[in-house]
Amino acid sequence: LLLSSYLFPEQTQVRDYHKYDFIVVGGGAAGGAAADRLSECGRYDVLVVEAGGDPPTESVLPGLFSFLPHSKYEWNFTSVNDSEYLKESHGIGALGLTSGRMLGGGSSINYMIYARGCPGDFDSWADDTKDDRWNYDNVLPYFRKSERLESSEILYSADGFYHGTDGFLGITREGRPDTARYLDAFKEAGHKILNDANGRDNIGFTLPQYMISGGMRQSSAYVNLGAHKDRTNLHVLKNSLVVEVIFDSDNNAIGVKVVTDDNRVITVLANREVILSAGAFNTPKLLMLSGVGPKQHLQSLGIKVRSDLPVGKNLQNHVLSLVSFKMENSTAKSAPQDPHEMPFPIVLGYGRVDESQTCPEYQVFNFIIPNDSEAPFDLCSFNLGFTEPICQGFLDAVKGRNTLLATITVLHPESKGQVTLRSTDPFDPPLIEPRILSEERDLDAFTSYLQDYLRVLNTTYFRSVNAEVVELDLPGCKSHEFGSRAYWKCYLRYMNGGMFHDVGTCSMGAVLDSELRVLGVRRLRVADTSALPSLPSGNTNAAAVLVAERLADLLKRDHPVEFVPKGGCDADSGYVSTIYCYVNQYFGW
Ligand SMILES: Cc1cc2nc3c(=O)[nH]c(=O)nc-3n(C[C@H](O)[C@H](O)[C@H](O)COP(=O)(O)OP(=O)(O)OC[C@H]3O[C@@H](n4cnc5c(N)ncnc54)[C@H](O)[C@@H]3O)c2cc1C
């Protein structure tokens, strides 16, 4: 029984060899948005094939997000070849790589932080792709187009220029009273306080913006596919796995092979193009299964090579650690939580230690948690995968006190991982090697970022409550003096993981051209975070939507359709209303 199902499109019945104009593989953050934009004009028949089903209530209601990992609503991937240190700190001996498997993909399971990144990130994409259309000035209109900001403090300020008010993605900014004293403390520690971290000024501490509106998660399942479930040209095939892209003898992608929910194997054809939006792990997997990837690797598995490309290389992710502070003494009982909002107030920070950097080097989420909450344990263990003793250590240390739990993140790590095939069986998960902190300089930089952030301990408020950082009993770090640089370096070696912001495995400039076409074949594009050349300085959902917006414009340009009026626009009703009627028909409004 899925009470939320009425919000989402019904299952499309697809016949073997049925034809659509576009097939979008994966109805995630990017795939859902792309299918919405492609179907909005009414001129193309669009099919979305999604491996998962409808998101449950725990996804729809923002406050329940922490219950979704390790369920059937995600892929439950784990990493391989991790460092010996991670084996000590992560319960399963590997990193859990949470990844949404339902309509909306990651946008249905993520933490709903709306962060775009910094202008310099996009300018570097323009350099990598040798295409100025990816620089900041040229991507900003797409961010504005998809957004519907509902914050008058931002809209009626100088930052209002950077935001949209008509898009599908409802964005709210939330300021609860508890956040003010922390913002004051970070200001005293020398950080700038920002009204809006999604404008041109991105370094400082601020209140986060959330992909939440009207108490509902703004997943692509809800705002793109669900909102338009009655469009007759938008078709959604759920619980169905695409196992191969089908090519003709000239390397044109002409369709996909799908295993449906009732175990039929069908072929679905695309009149125009196939779009892969299966995410940073599954898009490279599907390309490789279809003969597009590193020649040696494919040949070792007996796969015929269509295009020899570095598919699966360049895997990048923000690296995270967890630090906890004992704050005010308190035995107060908390009020019940409203599931329509984030469970705790958050203060978001972007910092740098190198003053010459124009983009932030690290990001911090400060969760303000009351004394009687189990959240430090749950976030540490269930969501981030650290071992039970470590997470229990966090919880025991804060008994009788409120907690400030911080995730601190390296925004631009040098370390890169890779995705390869385990076998030619499409039901086998890919081999994912994140290689987090494999470059020693990332660990050095991370230590500097953490020490920079910890300066907040010397502020009036933190001193007034005798704030202390929780000292964990990490066997490998006992020889270092608590609080020394050597201690923190050791701490970070154990206490790290990925932020679930995987990108780059089919990047533009290496695997794709700057118009998202897969090199060496035709009629095949990629639109998801695997296409990004490098990480933005922020969470990656907004970047996935950006790619979808750009893709839809490129496809509409490349596949013009002759406009045939349907009739019924009565010329006698006046010039303006006749034109209005034709415009309506043209855009399919
Ligand atoms: C736990 C978590 C927390 C996060 N928090 C945030 C946050 O707060 N803010 C933020 O901006 N970002 C966050 N992210 C990241 C963000 O959600 C992702 O970057 C984004 O969803 C990526 O979009 P995508 O379209 O590339 O892939 P996805 O959204 O992952 O979509 C891929 C879709 O393809 C489907 N699929 C895969 N293979 C196949 C196949 N063979 N056949 C059919 N369908 C297939 C998948 O089931 C999935 O639905 C978080 C991610 C996670 C996992």
The ligand as a Tripos MOL2 file, in Angstrom:
@<TRIPOS>MOLECULE
LIG
   53    58     1     0     0
SMALL
NO_CHARGES

@<TRIPOS>ATOM
      1 C1         21.4220   10.6200    0.7530 C.3       1 LIG1
      2 C2         21.6290   11.7390   -0.2320 C.ar      1 LIG1
      3 C3         21.5800   13.0520    0.2120 C.ar      1 LIG1
      4 C4         21.7810   14.1010   -0.6940 C.ar      1 LIG1
      5 N1         21.5660   15.3860   -0.2740 N.ar      1 LIG1
      6 C5         21.5390   16.3820   -1.1960 C.ar      1 LIG1
      7 C6         21.0970   17.6900   -0.8410 C.ar      1 LIG1
      8 O1         20.7200   17.9550    0.2960 O.2       1 LIG1
      9 N2         21.1020   18.6390   -1.8040 N.ar      1 LIG1
     10 C7         21.5130   18.3900   -3.0700 C.ar      1 LIG1
     11 O2         21.5460   19.3180   -3.8890 O.2       1 LIG1
     12 N3         21.9100   17.1590   -3.4440 N.ar      1 LIG1
     13 C8         21.8980   16.1450   -2.5490 C.ar      1 LIG1
     14 N4         22.2090   14.8820   -2.9390 N.ar      1 LIG1
     15 C9         22.6740   14.6560   -4.3150 C.3       1 LIG1
     16 C10        21.5880   14.7270   -5.3720 C.3       1 LIG1
     17 O3         20.4110   14.1230   -4.9220 O.3       1 LIG1
     18 C11        22.1160   14.0630   -6.6440 C.3       1 LIG1
     19 O4         23.2590   14.7590   -7.0770 O.3       1 LIG1
     20 C12        21.0920   14.0500   -7.7780 C.3       1 LIG1
     21 O5         19.9490   13.3310   -7.4170 O.3       1 LIG1
     22 C13        21.7250   13.4210   -9.0090 C.3       1 LIG1
     23 O6         20.7880   13.4670  -10.0440 O.3       1 LIG1
     24 P1         20.9170   12.5080  -11.3060 P.3       1 LIG1
     25 O7         19.7880   12.8310  -12.1880 O.co2     1 LIG1
     26 O8         22.3050   12.6030  -11.8140 O.co2     1 LIG1
     27 O9         20.7720   11.0200  -10.7350 O.3       1 LIG1
     28 P2         19.6130   10.3960   -9.8480 P.3       1 LIG1
     29 O10        18.8080   11.4690   -9.2160 O.co2     1 LIG1
     30 O11        20.2800    9.4070   -8.9590 O.co2     1 LIG1
     31 O12        18.6830    9.6520  -10.8930 O.3       1 LIG1
     32 C14        19.0380    8.4770  -11.5640 C.3       1 LIG1
     33 C15        17.7800    7.6540  -11.7540 C.3       1 LIG1
     34 O13        18.0160    6.6570  -12.7290 O.3       1 LIG1
     35 C16        17.4180    5.4400  -12.3030 C.3       1 LIG1
     36 N5         18.1540    4.3540  -12.9850 N.ar      1 LIG1
     37 C17        19.4420    4.0090  -12.8120 C.ar      1 LIG1
     38 N6         19.7840    2.9990  -13.6410 N.ar      1 LIG1
     39 C18        18.6830    2.7160  -14.3500 C.ar      1 LIG1
     40 C19        18.4130    1.7640  -15.3830 C.ar      1 LIG1
     41 N7         19.3660    0.9450  -15.8470 N.pl3     1 LIG1
     42 N8         17.1590    1.6960  -15.8870 N.ar      1 LIG1
     43 C20        16.1840    2.5500  -15.4420 C.ar      1 LIG1
     44 N9         16.4060    3.4740  -14.4790 N.ar      1 LIG1
     45 C21        17.6360    3.5540  -13.9490 C.ar      1 LIG1
     46 C22        17.6130    5.4620  -10.8030 C.3       1 LIG1
     47 O14        16.7500    4.5610  -10.1470 O.3       1 LIG1
     48 C23        17.3390    6.9220  -10.4910 C.3       1 LIG1
     49 O15        15.9790    7.1610  -10.2460 O.3       1 LIG1
     50 C24        22.0550   13.8160   -2.0520 C.ar      1 LIG1
     51 C25        22.1040   12.4890   -2.4950 C.ar      1 LIG1
     52 C26        21.8700   11.4630   -1.6020 C.ar      1 LIG1
     53 C27        21.8860   10.0480   -2.1100 C.3       1 LIG1
@<TRIPOS>BOND
     1     1     2 1
     2     2     3 ar
     3     2    52 ar
     4     3     4 ar
     5     4     5 ar
     6     4    50 ar
     7     5     6 ar
     8     6     7 ar
     9     6    13 1
    10     7     8 2
    11     7     9 ar
    12     9    10 ar
    13    10    11 2
    14    10    12 ar
    15    12    13 ar
    16    13    14 ar
    17    14    15 1
    18    14    50 ar
    19    15    16 1
    20    16    17 1
    21    16    18 1
    22    18    19 1
    23    18    20 1
    24    20    21 1
    25    20    22 1
    26    22    23 1
    27    23    24 1
    28    24    25 2
    29    24    26 1
    30    24    27 1
    31    27    28 1
    32    28    29 2
    33    28    30 1
    34    28    31 1
    35    31    32 1
    36    32    33 1
    37    33    34 1
    38    33    48 1
    39    34    35 1
    40    35    36 1
    41    35    46 1
    42    36    37 ar
    43    36    45 ar
    44    37    38 ar
    45    38    39 ar
    46    39    40 ar
    47    39    45 ar
    48    40    41 1
    49    40    42 ar
    50    42    43 ar
    51    43    44 ar
    52    44    45 ar
    53    46    47 1
    54    46    48 1
    55    48    49 1
    56    50    51 ar
    57    51    52 ar
    58    52    53 1
@<TRIPOS>SUBSTRUCTURE
     1 LIG1         1 GROUP 0 **** ****
